[in-house]
């Protein structure tokens, strides 16, 4: 069977075909969740665009139904094609419910953000951050605490938990979605995926702007990792949410120097993302530096370990004078205080979403 005929026979039937190959309802739900290949907790999504069985994983990559079937079963193309052809003959086409329209997504994002409040010392979110060795002197305006955000597991309400909300912003300053960290008593909530993105606009190139825009800017994967890197190095660092976010990051106008604080992953995913982004942005004329922790983990792990003299660790006591875009002031060792300039720079301010 030719490759194109396999895809034609399976078009619109992939959920049923892949379910027969062992994929769970959760994996095929269209929501972010555990990857059936690498096992990552919240990095896989089956979106089945145009009925082609498409999917994405921030570690495994992306592909269509044929590639997913091959990866899940471990079969080569001829064997997988034969199984797909047989299943396609009996599986009925899948009729997907229409997705939430853009206006509804924006309304939901705005409602969720409005239900949150600014972080205060001693609340669930600040207790969680302090428990991770993070020193927050001035709370970023892009973070809020929701008192009881619903958590859904395979479309069923599993409970309500306090949640730290983070506003994800595109390169042009417009908001695109919200990132949620579900909490309980100052720790991550006991759920399968305590960190999730809400449905919104595409997040490619976007970031959580934890500090104002500056000529020299750092980026990292997670929110806590970015705060840790800022604390260690004394520079403003934004969170790109994931390795895929690092790779696609688009710096806003005015950034001249970028420091990529990559994760040190045993499978080299974090390192690969950091150097891919560095290569792309270096070619645009930016001054780019890549920093990777000396041991497996991220910069939050490095901060917590506090392992004495080391290449990266020594930088935590280096004071950098970095001009904030649009201002004459500089960043100090207590860099979070510069967040008061958000109103001037627009850093972390959402124009449309939420």
C-alpha positions in Angstrom: 0.0 0.0 0.0 1.3 3.5 -0.9 1.7 6.0 1.9 -0.9 8.4 0.5 -3.6 5.7 0.3 -3.1 4.7 4.0 -3.7 8.3 5.0 -6.7 8.6 2.7 -8.2 5.5 4.1 -7.7 6.6 7.7 -8.7 10.3 7.3 -11.3 11.3 9.9 -11.0 7.9 11.7 -7.8 8.3 13.7 -9.3 8.4 17.2 -10.9 5.0 16.7 -7.9 3.6 14.9 -5.4 4.7 17.6 -7.7 3.7 20.4 -7.6 0.2 19.0 -3.8 0.4 19.1 -3.8 1.1 22.8 -4.0 4.8 23.1 -6.2 5.9 26.1 -9.2 8.2 25.9 -7.1 10.8 27.8 -4.4 10.7 25.2 -7.0 11.2 22.4 -9.0 13.9 24.3 -7.4 16.8 22.5 -6.1 18.2 25.8 -2.5 18.5 27.0 -1.5 15.4 29.0 1.0 12.6 29.4 2.9 11.5 26.3 2.3 7.9 25.3 5.8 7.7 24.0 8.1 9.5 26.4 5.8 9.6 29.4 6.1 13.3 30.0 3.3 14.5 32.2 1.9 17.4 30.3 3.7 17.7 27.0 1.5 15.8 24.5 -1.6 16.8 22.7 -3.6 15.0 20.0 -5.2 17.7 17.9 -6.2 15.6 14.8 -6.1 18.6 12.4 -8.2 18.1 9.3 -8.8 14.5 10.4 -5.1 13.6 9.8 -4.4 12.3 13.3 -1.9 15.1 14.0 -0.2 15.4 17.4 2.6 17.3 19.2 4.9 16.5 22.0 7.5 19.1 23.2 10.0 16.2 23.5 9.1 13.7 20.8 8.2 16.2 18.2 5.2 16.2 16.0 3.6 14.2 13.2 0.4 12.6 11.8 -1.5 9.5 12.7 0.7 7.2 10.7 3.8 8.3 12.6 2.0 8.1 15.9 0.9 4.6 15.2 4.4 3.6 14.3 5.8 5.1 17.5 3.2 3.7 19.8 3.3 0.1 18.3 7.0 0.1 17.5 6.2 -1.2 14.0 7.8 -0.2 10.7 5.7 1.5 8.1 4.5 -1.6 6.2 3.4 -3.3 9.3 1.7 -0.2 10.8 0.1 0.6 7.4 -1.5 -2.9 7.2 -2.9 -2.6 10.7 -4.2 1.0 9.9 -5.8 -0.3 6.7 -7.6 -3.1 8.5 -8.9 -0.8 11.3 -10.0 1.9 8.8 -12.3 -0.6 7.2 -14.4 -1.0 10.3 -13.9 2.3 12.3 -16.6 5.0 11.8 -15.5 8.5 11.0 -15.1 10.6 14.2 -17.3 13.6 14.5 -15.6 16.1 16.8 -17.6 18.7 18.7 -16.9 22.2 17.4 -14.0 23.9 19.4 -14.7 26.8 21.6 -14.6 29.9 19.4 -12.0 32.6 19.9 -14.4 35.1 21.6 -15.4 32.4 24.1 -11.8 31.6 24.9 -11.0 35.3 25.5 -14.1 35.7 27.8 -13.0 32.6 29.8 -9.5 33.9 30.1 -10.6 37.4 31.3 -13.1 35.9 33.7 -10.4 33.6 35.3 -7.9 36.5 35.5 -10.5 38.8 37.1 -11.3 36.1 39.7 -7.6 36.1 40.8 -5.9 38.7 43.1 -2.4 40.0 43.4 0.0 37.7 45.2 0.7 38.7 48.8 3.3 37.4 51.2 2.0 34.4 53.1 -0.6 33.3 50.6 -0.6 30.0 48.8 1.4 31.1 45.8 4.0 33.0 47.8 4.4 30.2 50.2 4.9 27.8 47.3 7.6 30.1 45.8 9.3 30.6 49.1 9.3 26.9 49.6 11.3 26.6 46.4 14.0 28.9 47.8 12.8 31.9 45.7 13.1 35.4 47.1 10.3 37.6 45.8 10.7 41.1 47.1 8.2 42.7 44.7 5.5 40.6 43.1 5.3 40.6 39.3 2.1 42.0 38.0 1.8 39.1 35.6 1.1 36.7 38.4 -2.1 36.3 40.4 -3.7 33.8 42.8 -7.0 32.2 42.1 -8.7 31.1 45.3 -10.4 27.9 44.0 -9.9 27.1 40.3 -11.7 24.0 38.9 -9.4 21.2 37.9 -10.7 18.8 35.2 -9.5 15.2 34.5 -10.7 13.9 31.2 -13.5 16.5 31.2 -14.7 15.5 34.6 -14.4 17.9 37.6 -11.7 16.5 39.9 -11.8 19.3 42.4 -11.1 23.0 43.1 -7.7 24.2 44.2 -5.9 27.5 44.7 -3.9 28.3 41.6 -1.1 30.6 40.6 -2.1 32.3 37.3 0.6 33.6 35.0 -0.2 35.9 32.0 1.5 34.7 28.8 2.3 37.5 26.4 3.3 37.6 22.7 6.3 39.6 21.4 4.0 42.5 20.5 2.8 42.8 24.1 -0.6 41.3 23.6 -1.8 38.6 25.9 -2.4 35.1 24.5 -3.3 32.8 27.4 -2.9 32.0 31.1 -0.6 29.4 32.7 -2.0 27.7 35.8 -0.1 26.1 38.7 -2.5 24.2 40.9 -1.6 24.4 44.6 -2.5 22.9 48.0 -1.0 24.0 51.3 2.0 25.6 49.7 2.8 22.7 47.4 1.7 21.5 44.0 -1.8 20.1 44.2 -2.0 16.2 44.2 -3.3 16.0 40.6 -1.8 14.4 37.5 -0.9 17.7 35.8 -0.6 20.5 38.3 0.7 22.9 35.6 -1.5 23.6 32.6 -2.1 26.2 29.9 -5.6 27.5 29.3 -7.1 27.4 25.8 -6.2 30.7 24.1 -4.2 32.0 21.2 -1.0 30.3 19.9 1.8 30.5 22.4 4.7 30.2 19.9 7.1 33.0 20.6 5.4 34.2 23.8 6.6 34.3 27.4 5.6 35.2 30.9 7.1 38.6 31.4 8.3 38.4 35.0 10.3 41.6 34.6 10.2 44.7 32.4 11.7 44.6 28.9 15.4 45.3 29.1 18.3 45.6 26.6 19.8 42.5 28.1 17.1 39.8 28.8 17.2 36.2 29.9 14.8 33.4 29.1 14.2 30.0 30.8 11.6 27.3 30.6 9.4 27.3 33.7 8.3 30.2 35.8 10.2 29.1 38.9 13.3 28.3 36.8 13.2 31.8 35.4 12.9 33.4 38.9 15.8 31.2 40.1 18.0 32.3 37.2 17.1 36.0 37.8 18.0 35.5 41.5 21.3 33.8 40.7 22.5 36.1 37.9 20.9 39.4 38.8 19.3 39.8 35.4 15.6 39.9 34.3 14.5 36.5 33.1 11.2 35.6 31.4 9.6 32.1 31.4 8.9 30.5 28.0 6.9 27.7 29.7 8.6 24.8 27.9 11.5 23.7 25.7 9.4 24.3 22.7 8.7 27.8 24.0 12.5 28.4 24.3 12.9 27.4 20.6 10.2 29.6 19.3 10.8 32.7 21.6 10.5 36.1 19.8 12.2 38.9 21.7 10.4 42.2 21.7 11.8 45.4 20.1 14.7 46.9 22.0 16.3 43.7 23.2 20.0 43.6 22.1 21.4 40.8 24.3 19.8 37.5 25.2 20.9 35.0 27.8 19.3 31.6 27.3 19.1 29.7 30.6 18.5 26.2 29.3 17.7 23.1 31.4 20.4 20.4 31.8 18.3 17.3 30.7 19.7 13.8 30.6 18.1 13.4 27.1 19.5 16.8 25.9 16.1 18.3 25.2 16.7 21.4 27.2 20.2 21.9 25.8 19.0 21.3 22.2 16.2 23.9 22.6 18.6 26.5 24.1 21.2 26.2 21.4 18.6 26.1 18.6 17.1 29.4 19.9 20.6 30.8 20.3 21.6 29.9 16.8 18.4 31.4 15.3 18.6 34.7 17.3 22.3 35.1 16.8 21.8 35.2 13.1 19.5 38.1 13.6 22.3 40.1 15.1 21.6 39.7 18.8 24.3 39.0 21.3 23.4 35.6 22.6 24.8 33.5 25.5 23.7 30.1 26.6 23.9 29.0 30.3 23.3 25.4 31.3 23.5 24.2 34.9 26.6 22.1 35.7 24.5 19.1 36.8 21.3 17.5 35.6 18.3 19.7 36.4 17.3 23.3 35.9 18.4 26.6 37.4 15.9 26.1 40.3 17.7 22.9 41.2 21.0 24.7 40.9 19.7 27.4 43.3 18.4 24.9 45.8 21.6 22.9 45.7 23.8 25.9 46.4 26.8 23.7 45.8 29.5 26.3 46.5 31.9 27.6 43.9 30.9 26.8 40.3 30.8 28.6 37.0 27.1 29.6 37.0 26.9 29.9 40.8 29.6 32.5 41.0 27.5 34.8 38.8 24.8 35.1 41.5 26.9 37.8 43.2 27.7 39.7 40.1 25.8 43.0 39.8 24.8 44.0 36.3 23.7 47.5 35.3 21.1 46.8 32.5 19.0 49.6 31.2 15.3 49.0 31.0 13.8 49.8 27.6 12.4 53.3 27.6 14.0 54.3 30.9 17.3 55.7 32.2 17.2 53.5 35.4 19.2 50.3 35.7 18.5 46.9 37.2 20.0 46.4 40.7 20.7 43.3 42.7 17.1 43.5 43.9 15.9 43.4 40.3 12.2 42.6 41.1 11.8 46.2 42.4 12.0 47.4 38.8 8.6 45.8 38.2 7.2 49.2 39.2 8.1 50.4 35.7 5.6 48.0 34.1 3.2 50.9 33.6 5.9 52.7 31.6 7.2 49.8 29.6 4.0 47.8 29.1 5.9 44.7 30.4 3.4 42.0 31.5 0.5 44.1 30.4 -2.1 42.4 28.3 -3.9 44.3 25.6 -6.6 41.9 24.7 -6.2 38.5 26.5 -7.0 38.1 29.2 
